[in-house]
Amino acid sequence: MGKGVCSDLNTHLLAQLERLSDKNLKGDELRDEIDRAKAVANVSAQVIANANVALKAFKMKDEAMDANARLPRMFSGGDA
């Protein structure tokens, strides 16, 4: 996961937190925002889980100390 993705995720999460903090939201609008926040949190959790898998793959490659070891394409962005 690139630096931009982490920054973007944090930006979205903070924006969602700000929307939830709006004291003018009431009733259906508040319920809709809570539902949106739950969806954002669920997607964010998947993004983070994916980043953890990529990190583990990089660690395994590093620990193998094999200059010819190649990561699967989904982790390296290149050919595997």
C-alpha positions in Angstrom: 0.0 0.0 0.0 1.6 3.2 -1.1 2.0 6.3 1.0 -0.8 8.1 -0.9 -3.3 5.3 -0.1 -2.5 5.7 3.7 -2.9 9.4 3.5 -6.1 9.1 1.5 -7.6 6.6 3.9 -6.8 8.9 6.9 -8.3 11.9 5.1 -11.5 9.9 4.4 -11.7 8.6 8.0 -11.2 12.1 9.5 -13.8 13.6 7.1 -16.2 10.9 8.2 -15.5 11.7 11.9 -16.1 15.3 11.2 -19.5 14.6 9.6 -20.5 12.4 12.5 -19.6 15.3 14.9 -22.0 17.7 13.2 -24.5 18.6 15.9 -27.0 19.7 13.3 -27.5 16.1 12.1 -30.6 14.6 13.6 -33.1 11.9 12.9 -32.9 10.2 9.5 -29.9 12.3 8.4 -27.9 11.2 11.5 -29.0 7.5 10.9 -27.8 7.8 7.3 -24.5 9.2 8.4 -24.0 6.5 11.0 -24.8 3.9 8.3 -22.2 5.6 6.0 -19.7 5.6 8.8 -20.1 1.9 9.3 -19.6 1.2 5.6 -16.5 3.4 5.6 -15.1 1.6 8.6 -15.8 -1.8 7.0 -14.0 -0.9 3.7 -11.2 0.7 5.7 -10.7 -2.5 7.6 -10.4 -4.4 4.4 -7.8 -1.9 3.0 -5.8 -2.3 6.2 -6.0 -6.1 6.1 -4.8 -6.0 2.5 -1.9 -3.8 3.5 -1.0 -6.2 6.3 -0.9 -9.1 3.8 1.4 -7.1 1.5 3.7 -6.2 4.5 3.9 -9.9 5.5 4.9 -10.8 2.0 7.6 -8.2 1.9 8.9 -9.4 5.3 8.9 -13.0 4.1 10.9 -12.1 1.0 13.4 -10.1 3.2 13.8 -12.9 5.7 14.4 -15.4 2.8 17.5 -13.3 1.9 17.1 -14.6 -1.7 17.9 -12.0 -4.2 15.9 -13.9 -6.8 12.8 -14.3 -4.7 9.8 -12.7 -6.3 6.6 -11.5 -4.8 3.3 -12.2 -6.4 2.3 -9.5 -8.9 -0.5 -8.2 -6.7 2.2 -7.1 -4.1 4.9 -5.9 -6.4 2.9 -4.3 -9.2 5.2 -6.1 -11.8 5.5 -9.5 -13.3 5.6 -12.5 -11.1 
